């Protein structure tokens, strides 16, 4: 029996005001108003931000290594699927194929989102999870016209940010990379911040 699925996109990524060192990634259904806020680790947020900003690391990072490995063995990642939520934790799997057989591999939600961006494959969610965890809210943060639903205070203040990742959050990631002695990544993020400032 196949599960009903909906396609998602990454809508926003911002530093969590309530959980130090964590980030919130806001996923939005492609056709509809429901948003899913997901708490992810700083390292996952950095990877997602690098991909969204098209920042190339001078040396391959773990996810890039995974992509090279998959390409060498002709493994195609068909989709990333958020299939369940248990006690607030999202469960996610990669659905892959080597041309003759399909294989599912469990991954964290942070890795799943990153890999969907790297492989340019659909990020899907089961309708059941979307109905459980989704918040019905317009892109501008307002309630849908006929919705009386209350919106919880869960950091969706800037639901439709000007940018998916703000310059301020890129600066936080750059400083964190410096703290972790990831100097090459910090330099790449610094260059991207300079480009964005010059565009204004």
C-alpha positions, 0 to 999 in steps of 0.5 A: 500500500503506497502512502499519500505524499506531498512535495516540500521546499525549503522556505527559511532557515534561521537561528533558534531563539529558544534552543542555543546552537540549533536552527529552525528550517521551515519547510513549506508544501509546494501547493498549499499553505502548510509549513513545517518547522524543524529544529536541526543541529548547527552543523546541518544548518551550515550544510543546508546554507552552503547548498542554498547559497551555492557556496562550494567548499574547497575540499569535499564535505561528507555530503559531497563525498556521499554524492561522489560515491553514489555517482561512481556506483550509479546509485540514483537518489529518487527522493527524500521522504519524511515518513513519520513523526514520533514524539516531535522527532521526524523520521526520514529516509532516502529512496534510492535505486541502482537501476535494478532494485530500490533501496530505502536508507534511514537518515536524520531530517537534517541529512535528508534535507541536505541530500535532497538539495545536493541530489536535486531530488524531491523532498516529500512528506507523508500526508499523515505527517503533514496533517499532524505537524503542519501549520496552516499559515500563508507565506506572509505569516497571516492566517488563511482567509477562512481559517480560525486556527491559532498559530503557535509562537514557534518562531515563524515570525518571519515566515516569508523572509527576504532571503532563505538564509539571512546575512546575520545567520550566515555571519553566525555560521561563519563565526561558528566555523571559525570557532571549529577551525573550519577556516576554508568554509569560514572564508567561503561564507565570508566571501558570500556575505561580501557579495550579498552586501555589495548587491544591496 
